[in-house]
């Protein structure tokens, strides 16, 4: 299992585990598209060489 830790800019953390490196990379790619624009999350997955990698949100929220 590959342990991944997500940390928000306010310091909240969440641990997750994935079976393969590809699953981790797919999750990170998808996360950028689901996070709102202006939101960032730090990703740590030392086992696969990701140390303090920041993912920036790309999702534009629609206003009515």
N, C-alpha and C positions, 0 to 999 in steps of 0.2 A: 504494500500500500504506500502511496505517496501522500504525505501530509502537506496540506496547504493551509496557510494562515492568512486571513484577510483582515486588514486593519483600516478603519476609517480615519479621516482626518481629525476626528475628535477622540480617537484612542480606543474605540470599541473594537473588539476582535471576535473572530469566528473561525473555528478550525473545521476543515473538511478533509476528506480522504478520497483519493481516486485510485483506480486500478492501474492505469497506464499513463505515460507521459503525454500521449496524444489526447487522452481525455482531459488532462489538465490544460493543455494548449487550446483545445476546443472550448472549454469553459471560459478561459480568459478572453478569447476572441469574441465569444457571445456576450460576455459581461460588459464590454465596452459599448455594445449596441443597446443594452438594456438600462444602463446607468444614465440618468439625466445629464444633459450638458452642464458642465461646471462642477460635477461631483467626481471625486477621485477616490480610489481605494488602492491601498498598498498590498501587494501579493508577495508572499514569501513561500518558496518551495525549494529549500536548500538541496534536497535529494536530486533535483533535476537542474540545479544551477540558477534558480531564480531567487535573487536576494534583493529585497526592497524594490521590487518593480512596481511602478505606479501605473494604474489603468485609468485613463480619463474617459468620462462618460461622453457619448456621442448622440444620445437620444434627445431630440428637440421636442419639448412638451408643447402640445397644441393648446392655445387659449381660445375660448369661444366668445 
